[in-house]
Amino acid sequence: MENGNQDKTKIEDHLFATIIMPGKLYVYWQLQDEKLRFIGKYFYIPEEQLMMRLRLCEFPSGRVIHEVSLRKGVSSWLFKGIRATSNYQVEIGIETKTDKFFPMLRSNVINQNTNMLEPVDKQYLPAWSGNVSTYTYYENLEGSIFNEGLGKL
């Protein structure tokens, strides 16, 4: 009986992204250590060498815009320099021994430019969606992905 109760209280793995203010995308996640160790063993990576990575990608093209190596214990990240004219998705995964990225979780899609998306049936849009505007002025700030030598989005 007790094992059943423990399973109900266990938080499922997730990766969630949200725009917290113009130009800033906040990401947080939960990924069970057991799953990380299991994938590490599959790729013959010792636990002390497992390197978690976070990727910011354009949606729907999947083009990688920015990639970050994460320290152990980190469970959130703030991307700066996000353009209001692009759609994004974030992935978290590990780097394999052959320097390949193996995704473990993928976030929700951040839809900012609806012209790039496939048409959506109007019945699924919330009633307030017609009252939203995304006209915003952006600056390149210290710490933004524009200033890290990664080129233009």
Helices and strands as residue ranges (DSSP letters): H 2-9, E 14-21, E 24-30, H 33-42, G 47-49, E 52-58, E 64-70, E 76-80, E 88-95, E 101-106, G 114-116, G 122-124, G 127-131
